[in-house]
Amino acid sequence: MPDDPSSSSLPAGPLKGPRVRTIPPGEDRERLTCPDCGYIAYQNPLIVVGSVATWEDRILLCRRAIEPRKGYWTLPAGFMEERESTMEGAAREAWEEARAKIAIDSLLAVYDIPRISQVQMIFRARLLSPDVSAGPESQEVGLFRWEEIPWDDLAFPTVQWALREHRSRLGRQDFAPAVNPTPDVLAQWERML
C-alpha cells in the first residue's frame, strides 16, 4: 500500500541550510549562504572535457540522443566527474558516447563559455580502433572525412571551433592550446565554408 500522501519526508519546522543570498565578508559577489552556520554554497563553473579523436583521415562525431541539441552532431565530450583528471574524463566520455578507446595526444583548446558557466577543454586524440558504436547518449556515431562533416548540423559553436583548430594543427606537435576565436577569425572561417 502506498505511503500516506499527507505525510512528508521533509523535516517539520523552518528551512535549514544555504538559503540566503548575501555578500559574505571578504567576498566581492553574492553567494548562497546559511544564516545559521555561515556555510557558503559556492557555485563555480563546470568543466567539460572532450576530444577530436581521429582514425587516419577521419574524425569521430556523435549524434546527440539527449538535450540540449538532440539530433545534432558533436564531439565526444561531457562534464568531468569527481576524482578524475581531464584526460581521464575525455577518454571516459569517448567510451560512454561512442564506445571508442582513445589515446590522448595533447590539449588542443580551452574555451571559456561564461554565459553557461563552462570551461571546455578539448584534446587531440587517436582512436585505437575504428570500431565505434553509439553509447547511451548518442543516436549514432560516425567517422567523417573533412569534406563529409555535417557543418550545418553541428550541435555547438565550440564543436566547429575545435574541428577547425584541429585541422589547422595537422602534423604539428609544437602549439599552444587554442582559445575562443576572435570575431575576425570567426568571420574568416565563415568565408571558408
Number of C-alpha atoms within 10 A of each C-alpha: 3 4 7 7 6 5 7 9 5 7 8 7 6 5 9 11 15 17 15 13 15 15 14 15 7 6 9 8 10 12 18 19 20 17 15 10 10 12 13 19 14 10 9 8 13 15 17 21 27 30 34 26 28 22 18 11 9 18 23 26 28 27 25 26 19 13 9 10 15 14 18 21 27 25 29 31 26 21 17 20 14 7 8 11 12 20 22 16 23 30 24 24 26 29 19 20 27 27 18 26 21 21 17 18 14 17 19 22 22 19 19 17 14 9 6 9 13 16 17 21 25 29 27 23 24 21 21 13 11 16 12 19 18 20 20 14 18 23 19 19 23 18 20 16 14 14 8 10 19 13 13 9 13 21 20 14 9 21 22 18 18 26 18 13 19 21 10 10 13 8 8 8 9 8 10 10 15 17 16 15 14 9 9 9 11 13 11 11 14 9 8 7 6
